[in-house]
């Protein structure tokens, strides 16, 4: 069956299931270990697999954090979980009221609707008020309700402990290749194409300006080899994130502009997802427009090489 993404606990009632709980921001390699175990176990038992995740992230509520943060917003997260074989994704609307629930209350609410026989959690997982619901307490509650708890150990890529916070840090530093390795795929952002100043078109390199949600983690400024997904088709792309210093523009924030190689047509108003493959260079200020054009030509050639198009 197709994955169901639910936002209200009362949308689904199951007789039995396997379940995991966590933020799962990024659905990275560590998360995937949990999900693979969940899906395989549930399928062998002939039961549906359920992922309970949160939005906003609990620390936005508990610590009052704000600003660009997420590797994946709820719809993308649910899509990635569906690709791993999950049957139900419940995006729990985390708020102040939720944060005051005890671990027992939280688990009882979920159990009433999902009747899970197995609960899988990450090695550092805890839930409930003051994070009281660690694996030991979850097992005690499980004895009362009739479910077992399995803790999945941490996952390392080479010497790196794979975590969402580590990947966010890499993306903010422009270390996109390593970030992608820890994610197990290319990091992407999605947005709608909005009107720009047609600056790129006047230089012979038509670009699309992408309007993305402010919650998405900051990507270090610069020029990236990337791919653009438009209406189900991928196009090689050179993407610039920055302030366009050559033209002395007074921008309130960085722009994301993508030049889709070999693409022709009007993208205004369309949705484009950009997949970042490698960082080519810092954004630069050029004394002459001709030097900028020559550099963009070089960026295009380098992007084609990286994407295996030469």
C-alpha positions as CSV (number, residue, x, y, z in Angstrom):
1,X,0.0,0.0,0.0
2,X,1.0,3.6,-0.5
3,X,2.5,5.4,2.5
4,X,0.0,7.5,4.5
5,X,1.2,10.7,6.0
6,X,-1.0,11.8,8.8
7,X,-1.0,14.9,11.0
8,X,-3.7,14.1,13.5
9,X,-3.5,11.1,15.8
10,X,-7.1,10.2,15.2
11,X,-6.8,9.8,11.5
12,X,-5.7,6.2,11.9
13,X,-6.4,3.4,14.3
14,X,-4.4,0.1,14.0
15,X,-4.9,-3.2,15.6
16,X,-1.2,-4.0,15.8
17,X,2.0,-2.4,14.4
18,X,5.7,-1.9,14.7
19,X,6.7,1.7,15.6
20,X,9.6,4.1,16.0
21,X,9.7,7.6,17.4
22,X,12.2,10.4,16.6
23,X,12.8,13.7,14.9
24,X,14.5,11.9,11.9
25,X,15.6,15.3,10.4
26,X,17.5,14.4,7.3
27,X,16.6,10.7,7.3
28,X,20.4,10.1,7.3
29,X,22.4,6.9,7.4
30,X,21.9,6.5,11.1
31,X,18.2,7.0,10.8
32,X,18.1,4.6,8.0
33,X,19.5,1.8,10.2
34,X,16.5,2.2,12.5
35,X,14.0,2.4,9.6
36,X,15.5,-0.7,7.9
37,X,15.1,-2.7,11.1
38,X,11.6,-1.4,11.6
39,X,10.4,-2.2,8.1
40,X,12.0,-5.6,7.9
41,X,10.7,-6.7,11.3
42,X,7.2,-5.4,10.6
43,X,7.0,-7.1,7.2
44,X,8.2,-10.4,8.6
45,X,5.5,-10.1,11.2
46,X,2.9,-9.1,8.6
47,X,2.3,-5.8,10.4
48,X,2.3,-2.2,9.3
49,X,5.4,0.0,10.1
50,X,4.8,3.4,11.7
51,X,7.2,6.3,12.1
52,X,6.3,9.1,14.6
53,X,8.2,12.3,14.0
54,X,7.9,15.9,15.1
55,X,7.5,19.3,13.6
56,X,8.5,21.8,14.9
57,X,11.7,20.1,16.2
58,X,11.2,19.8,20.0
59,X,14.2,22.0,20.8
60,X,12.5,24.9,19.0
61,X,9.8,24.7,21.7
62,X,12.0,23.6,24.7
63,X,15.0,25.9,24.1
64,X,13.3,28.7,22.2
65,X,15.6,28.3,19.2
66,X,14.7,29.9,15.9
67,X,16.1,30.5,12.4
68,X,17.3,28.3,9.6
69,X,17.7,24.7,10.9
70,X,16.0,21.8,9.1
71,X,17.6,19.3,6.7
72,X,14.2,18.1,5.7
73,X,10.8,19.6,6.1
74,X,7.8,17.3,6.9
75,X,6.7,16.5,3.3
76,X,10.3,15.7,2.2
77,X,10.9,13.7,5.3
78,X,7.8,11.6,4.7
79,X,8.8,11.1,1.1
80,X,12.2,9.7,2.1
81,X,10.6,7.5,4.7
82,X,8.1,6.2,2.2
83,X,11.0,5.3,-0.2
84,X,12.4,3.2,2.6
85,X,9.2,1.2,2.8
86,X,7.4,2.8,5.8
87,X,3.6,2.4,5.8
88,X,2.5,5.3,8.1
89,X,4.3,8.5,8.9
90,X,2.7,10.6,11.7
91,X,4.1,14.1,11.9
92,X,3.3,15.0,15.5
93,X,2.6,18.8,15.9
94,X,5.0,19.5,18.8
95,X,4.0,22.5,21.0
96,X,4.1,23.6,24.7
97,X,1.2,21.3,25.6
98,X,3.0,18.3,24.1
99,X,6.2,19.3,25.9
100,X,4.5,19.0,29.3
101,X,3.3,15.4,28.7
102,X,5.0,12.7,30.8
103,X,6.6,9.8,28.9
104,X,3.8,7.5,30.2
105,X,1.1,9.9,28.8
106,X,2.9,10.3,25.5
107,X,3.3,6.5,25.0
108,X,-0.3,5.8,26.1
109,X,-1.6,8.3,23.5
110,X,0.4,6.6,20.7
111,X,-0.4,3.1,22.0
112,X,-4.2,3.8,22.0
113,X,-4.1,4.4,18.2
114,X,-1.2,2.2,16.9
115,X,-1.2,-0.8,19.3
116,X,2.5,-1.4,18.6
117,X,4.1,-4.7,19.7
118,X,7.6,-3.5,19.0
119,X,9.2,-0.1,19.7
120,X,12.5,0.8,18.1
121,X,14.5,3.8,19.2
122,X,17.9,5.3,18.6
123,X,20.7,4.9,21.2
124,X,20.3,8.5,22.6
125,X,16.5,8.7,22.4
126,X,14.4,10.0,25.2
127,X,10.9,11.6,25.3
128,X,8.5,13.2,27.7
129,X,8.8,16.0,30.2
130,X,12.5,16.6,31.1
131,X,13.4,13.7,28.7
132,X,12.5,11.2,31.4
133,X,11.4,8.5,28.9
134,X,14.8,6.8,28.2
135,X,15.0,3.2,27.1
136,X,14.8,1.9,30.6
137,X,11.5,3.7,31.4
138,X,10.1,2.8,28.0
139,X,10.8,-0.9,28.7
140,X,9.0,-0.6,32.1
141,X,6.0,1.0,30.4
142,X,6.3,-1.7,27.7
143,X,5.8,-4.5,30.3
144,X,2.6,-2.9,31.3
145,X,1.3,-2.4,27.8
146,X,2.8,-5.4,26.1
147,X,5.4,-4.1,23.7
148,X,9.1,-4.8,23.5
149,X,11.8,-2.1,23.1
150,X,14.9,-2.4,20.8
151,X,17.6,0.2,20.9
152,X,19.6,0.7,17.7
153,X,23.3,1.5,18.3
154,X,25.0,4.6,16.8
155,X,26.1,4.5,13.2
156,X,29.5,5.7,12.0
157,X,30.7,6.6,8.5
158,X,34.5,6.3,8.6
159,X,35.4,8.2,11.8
160,X,32.2,10.4,11.7
161,X,29.4,9.7,14.1
162,X,26.4,10.2,11.8
163,X,24.0,12.8,13.3
164,X,21.7,15.5,12.1
165,X,23.6,18.2,14.0
166,X,26.9,17.0,12.4
167,X,25.4,17.2,8.9
168,X,23.9,20.7,9.6
169,X,27.4,21.9,10.6
170,X,28.9,20.4,7.4
171,X,26.4,22.1,5.2
172,X,26.9,25.5,6.9
173,X,30.6,25.0,6.3
174,X,30.2,24.2,2.7
175,X,31.4,20.6,3.1
176,X,28.6,19.3,0.9
177,X,30.4,16.1,-0.3
178,X,30.9,14.8,3.2
179,X,27.4,15.9,4.2
180,X,26.0,13.9,1.3
181,X,27.9,10.8,2.4
182,X,26.5,11.0,5.9
183,X,23.0,11.6,4.5
184,X,23.3,8.7,2.1
185,X,22.1,10.9,-0.8
186,X,22.5,14.5,-2.1
187,X,21.2,17.3,0.1
188,X,18.4,19.2,-1.6
189,X,16.2,22.3,-1.2
190,X,12.9,22.9,-2.9
191,X,11.2,26.1,-3.7
192,X,9.2,28.1,-6.2
193,X,10.9,30.0,-9.0
194,X,10.3,33.8,-8.5
195,X,11.0,36.8,-10.7
196,X,14.6,38.1,-10.7
197,X,16.4,40.9,-12.4
198,X,17.2,38.8,-15.5
199,X,20.9,39.5,-14.8
200,X,22.0,36.0,-15.7
201,X,20.0,36.1,-19.0
202,X,21.7,39.3,-20.0
203,X,25.1,37.6,-19.5
204,X,24.0,34.6,-21.6
205,X,23.4,32.3,-18.6
206,X,19.7,32.4,-17.8
207,X,19.1,31.5,-14.1
208,X,16.1,30.8,-12.0
209,X,15.7,32.5,-8.6
210,X,14.5,30.0,-6.0
211,X,12.3,31.1,-3.1
212,X,12.8,28.5,-0.3
213,X,11.3,28.4,3.2
214,X,13.3,30.2,5.9
215,X,13.3,27.1,8.1
216,X,15.8,25.2,5.9
217,X,19.4,25.0,7.2
218,X,21.8,27.7,5.9
219,X,24.0,26.6,3.1
220,X,27.4,28.2,2.9
221,X,27.5,30.8,0.2
222,X,29.4,30.0,-3.0
223,X,29.0,28.2,-6.3
224,X,27.9,24.6,-6.4
225,X,27.7,21.8,-9.0
226,X,24.1,20.6,-8.6
227,X,21.1,19.0,-10.3
228,X,17.7,20.6,-10.8
229,X,14.6,18.5,-10.7
230,X,11.8,20.0,-12.8
231,X,8.6,18.2,-13.6
232,X,10.2,14.8,-12.9
233,X,13.3,15.4,-15.0
234,X,16.8,16.1,-13.7
235,X,19.0,18.8,-15.3
236,X,22.7,19.6,-14.6
237,X,22.9,22.9,-12.9
238,X,25.4,25.5,-11.6
239,X,23.9,27.1,-8.5
240,X,25.1,30.3,-6.9
241,X,24.2,31.1,-3.3
242,X,25.2,34.7,-2.3
243,X,24.8,38.4,-2.7
244,X,26.1,39.0,-6.3
245,X,28.9,41.4,-5.3
246,X,30.0,42.2,-8.8
247,X,26.8,44.2,-9.4
248,X,26.9,45.9,-6.0
249,X,23.3,45.0,-5.2
250,X,22.0,45.7,-1.7
251,X,20.3,42.4,-1.0
252,X,18.7,41.7,2.4
253,X,19.7,38.1,2.3
254,X,21.5,35.6,0.1
255,X,19.9,34.5,-3.1
256,X,19.7,31.0,-4.5
257,X,20.1,31.1,-8.3
258,X,20.4,28.1,-10.5
259,X,21.6,28.0,-14.1
260,X,20.1,24.7,-15.5
261,X,22.4,23.5,-18.3
262,X,20.7,22.6,-21.6
263,X,17.3,23.7,-20.3
264,X,15.2,26.1,-22.3
265,X,11.8,27.4,-21.3
266,X,10.1,29.6,-18.7
267,X,10.3,28.3,-15.1
268,X,8.5,31.2,-13.4
269,X,6.1,29.9,-10.9
270,X,7.2,26.3,-11.2
271,X,8.6,24.2,-8.4
272,X,12.3,23.2,-8.6
273,X,14.2,21.0,-6.3
274,X,18.0,21.5,-6.3
275,X,20.3,18.6,-5.3
276,X,23.8,19.8,-4.2
277,X,26.7,17.6,-5.4
278,X,29.9,19.6,-4.8
279,X,31.1,23.1,-3.9
280,X,33.1,24.7,-6.6
281,X,34.3,27.9,-5.1
282,X,33.5,31.0,-3.0
283,X,31.4,33.8,-4.5
284,X,33.7,36.4,-6.0
285,X,33.6,40.0,-7.0
286,X,34.9,40.7,-10.5
287,X,36.3,44.0,-11.8
288,X,34.8,43.3,-15.3
289,X,31.7,41.5,-16.4
290,X,33.8,39.7,-19.0
291,X,35.8,38.1,-16.3
292,X,32.6,36.9,-14.5
293,X,31.4,35.4,-17.8
294,X,34.7,33.5,-18.3
295,X,34.5,32.2,-14.7
296,X,30.9,31.0,-15.2
297,X,32.1,29.2,-18.4
298,X,34.7,27.5,-16.3
299,X,32.1,26.6,-13.6
300,X,29.9,25.0,-16.3
301,X,32.7,22.9,-17.6
302,X,33.7,21.8,-14.0
303,X,30.0,21.0,-13.2
304,X,29.7,18.8,-16.4
305,X,32.9,17.0,-15.4
306,X,31.7,16.4,-11.8
307,X,28.4,15.1,-13.0
308,X,30.1,12.8,-15.6
309,X,28.8,14.7,-18.7
310,X,32.2,15.1,-20.4
